[in-house]
Amino acid sequence: MKTLITNGLLLTMNDSFDVFDKGFILFDEGRIEQLGQMADCPDAAASWQVLDADGDIIMPGFINTHCHLGMIPFRSLADDVPDRLRKYLFPLEQHMTAALAAQSARYAVCELLLAGTTTVCDMYYFEDEIAAVCDEMGIRAFLGETIIDMPTCDAKDADEALVYADAFIQKWQAHGRITPVIAPHATNTVKKDTLLKIKQLSQRSNTPVTMHVSEMDYEMAYFSETYGQTPIAFLDDIGLLEQPFILAHGIFIQESDISLLQKRQVGVAHCIGANTKSAKGVAPIPQLLAGGVAVGLGTDGPSSGNTLDHFTQMKLVANFHKTRWQDRALFPARDIVRLATIGGAEVLGMAAVTGSLEAGKKADVIQIDTKSAAMFPMFDPYSVLVYSAGPHDVRNTWVDGRQLVRDKQLIKADLFSIRKKLDGEMTEFKLAVERINNA
């Protein structure tokens, strides 16, 4: 069935940043057919679904370039504890189960869709179960099984995780909306031999790689002392950056790394919320963009960034970068919205498919309510999105032309029922938390 949205303020996020102040968009079979000013709007057939946007913003869905969907149980846990990764996260992940990861992912996808995110790139465990959830829930997803050189909740070592990843790729590679990726954890937690095996798997299966890189100060010190180079230069030396590569965080990217990233067409997932909450620093995003490196926004996991919405990330990008570089003119709101949409699509290598409203692209579309108190007046819609709007302002969400949120409510799922089931799956996990707290 064709869907026609009329009388919207269309922010296309195309190369020309075309805006249709009283516009329409028509999509069918998951693809955008037409869009433009209302004067050019086609007459609707009786079989079409027609929605009057009544001045609401119509724009491409947000693209989350780095997340951990299975980590909802960790939210609000030990937020202010130094080295939380080793004190809480790694130990507690030994208590993760397939059922818990799946139910966490189901809840996380609800949160994403309600906040207008139509595509997510995930790295976690039990990724086959998470893929099934994403397929069921209707979101577009890049999904990777974590590979790390230590025993985990679903693999005794990295070799077993690689076997899992290989089977996962073969199962989901032809899906379309679900795209498998390979997810080595980090440069300081995955050995060189394992990384070379990952490179071979990526080459053999034509599968992208996503990884935490240049995120930790001790990671930088280790590579400097051991190899006399940055983690990025190390990865390039072993040929891993010759594969499609999504670099998460990049807080400590050096000037010498930027031309290398541009040469290898590596995309960077900028997780400003998680990076600054952990007091690690602010990545050199203006320099990356000036150097021709693709950059998108990531929330990181719900334990690191706490929320999974891009409105929070956009505000933090503006505030932290303007302050870090002492330049109020830096990052105009339109450029930040670009990072959250087509910029993310570029990072994931899918800019020809989604990320902007253009005829022929996938119908990943959101409608933003402009009637709430903080949305008036609207001299600049981009500024309203970055500085005033929140996830509660997402009225409708479509992925692949299928409406998944209507009037701020999920269509295919009940959030509170899912929350109750997730809470029930967390019994053993909560006991493990208590043991760590009391140790």
C-alpha positions in Angstrom: 0.0 0.0 0.0 1.3 3.4 -0.9 1.7 6.0 1.9 1.3 9.7 1.2 2.3 12.2 3.8 1.2 15.8 3.1 1.7 19.3 4.5 5.0 18.5 6.2 8.2 20.4 6.6 10.5 18.1 4.7 14.2 18.1 5.6 15.6 15.9 2.9 19.3 15.8 4.2 20.3 15.3 0.5 23.5 16.8 -0.9 21.8 20.2 -1.4 20.0 20.1 1.9 16.8 20.7 0.1 13.9 21.7 2.3 10.2 21.7 1.3 8.4 23.9 3.7 4.9 22.6 2.7 5.9 19.4 1.2 4.8 15.8 0.5 6.4 12.4 0.3 5.1 9.3 -1.3 6.5 5.8 -0.7 5.5 2.2 -1.6 7.1 -1.2 -1.4 9.7 0.2 1.0 11.0 2.8 -1.4 10.4 6.6 -1.8 8.7 7.3 -5.1 8.2 11.1 -5.0 8.6 14.1 -2.8 8.5 17.8 -3.2 6.2 20.9 -2.7 2.5 20.4 -2.2 1.9 22.1 -5.5 3.4 19.0 -7.2 1.6 16.5 -4.9 -0.2 13.7 -6.9 -3.8 13.0 -6.3 -4.2 10.1 -3.9 -5.9 6.9 -4.9 -8.6 5.4 -2.7 -6.3 2.6 -1.7 -3.5 4.9 -0.4 -2.8 5.7 3.2 -2.8 9.5 3.4 -1.5 11.3 6.5 -1.7 15.1 7.0 1.5 16.1 8.8 0.0 19.5 9.7 3.4 21.3 9.7 5.4 18.5 11.5 9.0 17.9 10.4 9.4 14.9 8.0 12.9 13.7 7.8 15.1 10.6 7.4 15.3 8.3 10.4 18.3 8.6 12.7 21.2 6.1 12.2 22.9 4.8 15.3 26.4 3.8 14.2 27.5 2.1 17.5 25.4 0.3 20.2 25.2 -2.7 22.5 21.6 -3.8 22.4 22.0 -6.6 24.9 23.1 -4.2 27.7 19.9 -2.7 29.0 20.3 -4.6 32.3 23.5 -2.6 32.9 21.8 0.8 32.7 22.3 3.0 35.8 24.8 0.5 37.2 28.0 1.9 38.7 27.9 4.9 36.5 30.4 6.8 38.7 32.8 3.9 39.4 36.3 4.2 37.8 37.4 1.3 35.5 33.8 0.1 35.5 34.6 -2.1 32.5 36.8 -4.5 34.5 35.1 -4.1 37.8 31.5 -4.6 36.7 30.9 -5.1 33.0 33.3 -7.9 32.1 32.4 -9.9 35.3 28.6 -9.4 34.9 28.7 -10.4 31.3 29.6 -13.9 32.4 26.0 -14.0 33.6 24.5 -13.0 30.3 22.2 -15.6 28.7 20.7 -15.9 25.2 17.2 -15.2 26.7 18.4 -12.1 28.6 20.3 -10.7 25.6 17.3 -11.2 23.3 14.8 -9.6 25.7 17.2 -6.7 26.3 17.5 -6.2 22.6 13.8 -6.3 22.2 13.5 -3.5 24.8 16.4 -1.5 23.3 14.8 -1.7 19.8 11.6 -0.3 21.3 13.5 2.6 22.7 15.3 3.2 19.4 12.1 3.2 17.3 10.2 5.5 19.7 13.1 7.9 19.4 13.1 7.9 15.6 16.1 5.6 15.0 15.6 3.4 12.0 19.0 1.8 11.6 21.4 0.6 14.3 24.9 -1.0 14.3 25.3 -3.4 17.2 28.1 -5.3 18.8 27.3 -7.9 21.5 26.9 -11.6 22.4 24.3 -14.1 21.3 23.9 -12.0 18.2 21.9 -14.6 16.4 19.1 -14.2 18.9 19.5 -10.4 18.7 19.2 -10.6 14.9 16.0 -12.6 15.2 14.6 -9.9 17.5 15.6 -7.1 15.1 14.0 -9.0 12.2 10.8 -9.4 14.2 10.7 -5.8 15.4 11.3 -4.4 11.9 14.4 -2.2 12.5 17.2 -2.0 10.0 20.3 -3.4 11.7 24.0 -4.1 11.3 24.8 -6.8 13.8 28.1 -8.3 14.9 29.1 -11.1 17.3 31.8 -9.8 19.8 35.1 -11.5 19.4 37.5 -11.1 22.3 40.5 -13.0 23.6 39.0 -14.2 26.8 36.2 -16.6 27.8 32.7 -15.0 27.4 29.1 -15.9 28.0 28.8 -17.6 24.6 32.3 -18.7 23.6 35.2 -20.3 25.5 37.7 -18.3 23.4 38.1 -16.1 20.3 38.4 -19.1 18.0 34.9 -20.3 19.1 33.6 -16.8 18.7 35.0 -16.8 15.1 33.2 -20.0 14.3 30.0 -18.4 15.7 30.6 -15.3 13.6 31.1 -17.3 10.4 27.9 -19.2 10.9 26.0 -16.0 11.8 27.3 -14.3 8.6 26.2 -17.2 6.4 22.7 -17.3 8.0 21.9 -13.6 7.7 23.9 -12.3 4.8 21.1 -12.5 2.3 18.4 -11.0 4.5 18.4 -7.4 3.2 17.4 -5.4 6.3 19.8 -7.3 8.6 23.4 -6.9 7.7 26.0 -9.1 9.5 29.3 -7.5 10.6 32.4 -8.8 12.3 32.9 -7.3 15.8 36.4 -7.7 17.4 36.1 -6.0 20.7 39.1 -3.6 20.8 42.7 -3.3 19.8 43.9 -4.0 23.3 41.6 -7.0 24.0 42.0 -8.9 20.7 45.4 -10.5 19.8 47.2 -9.9 16.5 46.7 -13.5 15.4 43.0 -13.2 16.1 42.8 -10.0 14.1 44.5 -11.7 11.2 41.8 -14.4 11.3 39.1 -11.7 11.4 40.7 -10.1 8.3 40.5 -13.4 6.5 36.9 -13.9 7.4 36.0 -10.4 6.3 37.8 -10.9 3.0 36.2 -14.3 2.4 32.7 -13.3 3.3 32.8 -9.6 2.1 31.7 -8.5 5.6 32.4 -5.2 7.3 34.3 -5.0 10.5 33.4 -2.8 13.5 35.6 -2.3 16.5 36.4 -0.1 19.5 39.6 1.8 18.5 41.7 4.6 20.1 39.2 4.8 23.0 41.4 4.2 26.1 44.5 6.1 27.3 46.1 2.8 28.4 45.4 1.4 24.9 47.3 4.3 23.3 50.2 3.9 25.7 50.4 0.1 25.0 50.7 0.5 21.3 53.1 3.4 21.6 55.4 1.4 23.9 55.0 -2.0 22.1 54.8 -1.1 18.5 55.9 2.6 18.3 52.7 3.5 16.5 49.0 4.3 17.1 46.4 1.5 17.2 45.1 2.8 13.8 48.5 2.5 12.2 48.8 -1.0 13.7 45.5 -2.1 12.2 46.5 -0.7 8.8 49.9 -2.4 8.9 48.2 -5.8 9.4 45.7 -5.0 6.5 42.5 -4.9 8.5 41.7 -1.4 7.4 41.7 -2.5 3.8 38.3 -4.1 4.6 35.1 -2.0 5.1 35.7 -0.8 8.7 33.5 1.1 11.2 35.7 2.6 13.9 33.9 3.2 17.2 34.9 6.1 19.5 38.3 7.2 18.2 38.7 9.6 21.1 42.5 9.6 20.8 42.8 9.7 17.0 46.1 11.4 16.2 46.7 13.9 13.4 48.8 11.2 11.6 45.8 8.9 11.6 43.4 11.1 9.8 44.8 10.8 6.3 45.1 7.1 6.8 41.4 6.8 7.8 40.5 8.9 4.7 42.6 6.8 2.4 41.1 3.6 3.7 37.6 5.1 3.7 37.1 4.1 7.4 33.9 5.6 9.0 34.0 6.8 12.6 31.1 6.3 15.0 31.2 9.3 17.3 29.8 8.4 20.8 30.0 11.8 22.5 27.7 10.9 25.4 29.6 7.8 26.4 33.0 9.4 25.8 32.4 12.4 27.9 30.5 10.6 30.7 33.5 8.4 31.2 35.7 11.5 31.3 37.9 10.2 28.4 37.8 13.2 26.2 36.4 14.7 23.0 37.3 13.1 19.7 38.8 15.4 17.0 35.6 15.3 14.9 36.1 18.7 13.2 39.5 17.6 12.0 38.2 14.3 10.8 35.5 15.9 8.8 37.9 18.5 7.4 40.1 15.5 6.4 37.3 13.9 4.4 36.5 11.1 7.0 32.9 10.0 7.2 31.5 10.5 10.7 28.1 9.4 12.2 26.7 9.4 15.7 26.5 6.4 18.1 24.9 6.2 21.5 27.1 3.3 22.6 25.4 0.9 25.0 22.7 1.8 27.5 25.3 1.3 30.3 27.8 3.8 28.7 25.5 6.5 27.3 22.4 5.5 29.2 19.9 6.7 26.6 19.6 5.4 23.1 18.2 8.5 21.4 20.0 10.8 19.0 18.5 14.0 20.4 20.7 13.6 23.5 23.7 12.9 21.3 23.1 16.0 19.0 22.9 18.4 22.0 26.1 16.9 23.4 27.9 17.2 20.1 27.0 20.9 20.0 27.8 21.7 23.6 31.0 19.8 24.0 32.6 20.6 20.6 31.9 24.3 20.8 33.4 24.3 24.3 36.3 22.1 23.5 37.4 24.1 20.5 36.2 27.5 22.0 34.2 28.3 18.9 30.5 29.0 19.1 30.2 29.0 15.3 31.5 25.4 15.1 29.0 22.7 14.2 25.9 24.6 13.0 22.8 22.7 13.8 22.3 21.5 10.2 25.7 19.9 10.2 24.9 18.0 13.4 21.6 16.7 12.0 23.6 15.5 9.0 25.8 13.5 11.4 22.7 11.8 12.8 21.3 10.9 9.4 23.2 10.7 6.1 26.6 10.9 7.9 25.7 7.7 9.8 24.7 6.1 6.5 28.1 7.0 5.0 29.9 5.4 8.0 27.9 2.2 7.5 28.5 2.2 3.7 24.8 2.6 2.9 24.4 6.2 1.8 23.0 5.0 -1.5 20.3 3.2 0.4 19.1 5.4 3.2 20.0 8.4 5.3 18.2 11.0 3.2 14.8 11.5 1.6 15.4 11.0 -2.1 13.4 9.1 -4.7 14.6 5.5 -5.0 16.0 5.3 -1.5 14.5 3.1 1.3 11.5 4.6 3.1 13.1 5.1 6.5 11.2 8.1 7.5 10.2 9.8 10.8 7.7 12.5 11.7 8.6 15.0 14.5 5.8 16.7 16.4 6.2 20.4 16.2 3.3 21.2 18.6 5.1 20.7 21.9 6.0 23.8 24.0 9.7 23.8 23.3 9.2 23.6 19.5 7.8 27.1 19.1 8.8 29.4 17.4 10.7 27.5 14.7 12.9 30.0 12.9 15.4 27.2 12.1 14.1 23.6 12.1 17.6 22.2 12.5 18.2 24.2 15.6 14.9 23.1 17.0 15.9 19.4 16.4 19.3 19.8 18.1 18.5 22.2 21.0 14.8 21.8 21.8 13.4 18.5 20.6 13.5 15.2 22.5 12.6 11.5 21.8 9.1 12.3 23.1 8.6 14.5 20.0 8.8 11.6 17.6 5.2 11.1 16.4 5.6 8.4 13.7 8.4 6.1 12.5 8.6 4.0 9.3 11.3 1.5 8.4 11.4 0.1 4.9 8.0 1.7 4.4 6.4 -0.1 7.3 5.0 2.0 10.1 6.4 0.9 13.4 5.4 3.9 15.6 2.1 5.6 15.3 1.1 8.6 17.4 4.1 8.0 19.7 3.1 4.4 20.4 4.7 1.2 19.1 2.5 -0.7 16.7 4.2 -4.2 16.8 5.1 -4.3 20.5 4.0 -3.3 24.0 6.9 -1.6 25.8 5.6 -2.3 29.3 5.0 -6.0 28.7 8.5 -6.3 27.3 9.9 -4.4 30.3 8.1 -6.8 32.7 9.6 -9.9 30.8 13.0 -8.3 30.8 12.8 -7.7 34.5 11.9 -11.4 35.0 15.0 -12.5 33.0 17.2 -10.3 35.2 16.8 -12.3 38.4 20.2 -14.0 38.3 21.9 -10.9 36.9 20.7 -8.8 39.9 22.0 -11.4 42.3 25.4 -11.1 40.6 25.3 -7.4 41.0 24.7 -7.7 44.7 27.6 -10.1 45.1 29.9 -7.6 43.4 28.6 -4.7 45.4 29.1 -6.6 48.6 32.6 -7.9 47.8 
